[in-house]
Amino acid sequence: MEFPIIIGDKKLTFDSSLVGVMVSGKEFIATKDSPLIYDQIKDRHETQLRLQMSSNTSTLIPALKVLGVPYPVYFDQEDVVKSQNDITFYWKKSQLAAYYNRYSTDNMLYPERKQVIKEAVAFIVNSGSLDLPEEYLTKLNEPCKLLGFYAGFPIFDSSTGMAKLLSRLGIHVGPESIMISTPLDEHATLVYDTATAIGSALKIQGVYKKNRVTFSDKKLVLDFLMKGALGKSEG
């Protein structure tokens, strides 16, 4: 699935097959060994590009920067740019949390995201200064739902609560993908090894980022995890 948004003579195409930003035919992704997408493409200049189908500022802001489309300077602040790898950022009030309270596409199926993304882009490009209060993420107040355990990792249903921000430790089941993660650098190898073992067993490849790995084939991975989880609980 994909759809375009035209801003003057610039074109953003949101593409559900991408996980990063594609510039001149090359997809830029923030892997465990690479800089953030923001830093990888900030000096590039294009009139059109493609990006993941999400309102996430980790891809939307770098995309707008490459296109030369103005947006609030708040999104260029170092702590805001690096917030994607810092869960403690969301333990306090922020304007970024207020943005996600209004325009988040988390836990939405791709067909449902189109209108939210359009509203998010319109808000950002029409805001000279960011007219948002500082807030906590509202989902932090929702209860978390534990589905079981796999290889020592708790498995959370991400449709409620925000376990991936409260602790980051665990396996987080979203509507389109599954993420295995840890908040601690010293446990990153365990995350990568576990993800590699799952990928090898299912003959699929995850996307490896800092302290986390995401699989796009949700059903295949979840079925595998829950079979393993039942076996672990009996032992």
Secondary structure, DSSP 8 states (H G I E B T S, - for coil): -EEEEEETTEEEEEETT-SSEEETTEEE---TTS--HHHHHTT---SEEEEESS--HHHHHHHHHHHT----GGGGSHHHHGGGG-GGGGGS-BHHHHHHHHH--TT--HHHHHHHHHHHHHHHHT-SS-----B--GGGGS--EEEEEETTEEEEETTSS-HHHHT--EEEE-SS-EEEE-S-GGGHHHHHHHHHHHHHHHT---EEETTEEEES-HHHHHHHHHHHHHHHHH-
